[in-house]
Structures are given as C-alpha cells and as structure tokens.
C-alpha cells in the first residue's frame, strides 16, 4: 500500500481548507471541530493565524503556533466530502 500524502493545501477562509492528496482525492475540509477540540489549536481561531500555514517535509499541515494536523487525519476528514479525479 502506497503512502498517501498532501500535495497541495489552500486556505479558503472561515477555518476551511481545500486539500489535494497524492491519490487524487480533492476536497474541502472545515477544521473548526479540530480547533475547538485541542487547546493548543485555539490560536487558530484568529483568521491571521490560521491562514499562515505551511506543509512541512512529511507533509503535514503546520502553523507557527506549533499546532499541526497529520495528513492521514486530514484525509479521513476530507473523504466525507471529497472527489477523486
């Protein structure tokens, strides 16, 4: 089984991201439930903070505040509303 990873992420506003994965899965995911669940992520309620993200070498979605979300977690969230090309 091949490792599935993020190839692209774009912030859409209002805690929503458009994500593309290595297997062709693409879709939108709302991170508000994750942000509300973890105290470390509360800074991401601020529009400036959440929009300032990057993909690290794994590639994981990461913010300067130290919070990150693993690609496999994002994949599972995204599968519900995504499409595959």
Buried (B, 14 or more C-beta within 10 A) or exposed (E): EEEBBBBEBEBEEEBBBBBBBBBEBBBBBBBBEBBEEEEEBEBBEEEEBBEEBEBEEEBBBBBEBEBBBEBEBBBEBBEEEBEEE
